Amino acid sequence: MLSFNIEHVHFTRSISKKLFNRFLKHWIRGSNPRLQCMFLSIDKIDSVNGEIYLKGIDWIEMSEEAKRDIRQKRRLSVSVDMIQIRRTDGTTAVIGTNDSGNILHVRFIVLH
């Protein structure tokens, strides 16, 4: 996950919150420059803290209008909540999440 450099990724097995957090920190520092969209699931049973995947990461709350626009363009459900992160080079990405019990479905979308 930390070393791939492709445009679209769809993981079929759940990953840990800790691994996703590590990926985000590496992406913010410049890794995976070709990545445009990634879909994955996080197993929520692996830790007590529900927000550990954002630990140590500066994120930006998005307006409802911006969320609606991305949901329409990407054909996402209205139940998908979103936040935005920014890379050191200024590139932004949206992390869209949809909670379904013990699994958190995540879409990572790089905005160009």
SVG drawing of the C-alpha trace seen along z (x, -y; Angstrom):
<svg xmlns="http://www.w3.org/2000/svg" viewBox="-28 -25 35 34">
<polyline fill="none" stroke="black" stroke-width="0.4" points="0.0,0.0 2.8,-2.4 4.8,-1.6 2.3,-1.4 2.2,-4.2 -0.8,-3.6 -3.9,-5.8 -6.8,-3.7 -6.7,-1.1 -9.5,1.0 -8.6,3.2 -10.8,6.3 -9.7,7.0 -10.0,4.8 -6.9,3.0 -6.1,1.6 -6.7,-2.0 -3.0,-2.2 -2.0,-1.2 -4.3,-3.7 -3.0,-6.4 0.5,-5.6 -0.5,-5.7 -2.1,-9.2 1.1,-10.5 3.2,-9.2 0.8,-10.6 0.9,-14.0 4.7,-14.0 4.6,-13.2 4.4,-9.4 2.0,-7.8 2.0,-10.9 0.0,-9.2 -2.8,-8.0 -6.2,-9.5 -8.7,-7.3 -8.6,-4.5 -11.4,-2.4 -10.8,-0.4 -12.4,0.9 -11.1,0.5 -11.8,3.0 -13.2,1.0 -12.7,3.9 -8.9,3.5 -8.9,0.5 -11.1,-1.4 -10.6,-4.9 -12.8,-5.4 -10.7,-8.3 -7.3,-6.7 -6.9,-6.8 -6.8,-10.6 -4.4,-10.8 -1.7,-13.3 -3.2,-14.5 -4.4,-18.0 -7.8,-17.9 -10.3,-20.4 -14.1,-20.3 -15.9,-20.6 -19.0,-22.7 -22.2,-20.8 -22.2,-22.4 -18.7,-21.0 -19.7,-17.6 -22.8,-17.6 -20.8,-18.5 -18.3,-15.7 -21.1,-13.2 -22.7,-14.1 -19.5,-14.0 -18.4,-10.7 -21.8,-9.2 -21.5,-8.7 -24.3,-8.0 -25.6,-10.9 -24.6,-8.9 -20.9,-9.3 -19.3,-11.9 -16.2,-13.7 -13.2,-15.6 -10.3,-17.2 -6.5,-16.9 -3.7,-18.7 -0.4,-17.5 2.8,-19.4 2.9,-20.4 -0.7,-21.9 -2.5,-18.9 -5.8,-18.2 -7.7,-15.0 -11.0,-14.1 -11.6,-11.2 -15.1,-9.9 -16.4,-7.5 -19.5,-5.4 -19.9,-3.5 -21.5,-0.1 -21.2,1.6 -17.8,3.1 -16.5,1.9 -15.7,-1.7 -15.8,-2.0 -13.3,-4.7 -12.9,-6.5 -9.7,-8.5 -10.1,-10.9 -7.3,-13.2 -8.7,-16.5 -7.0,-18.1"/>
</svg>
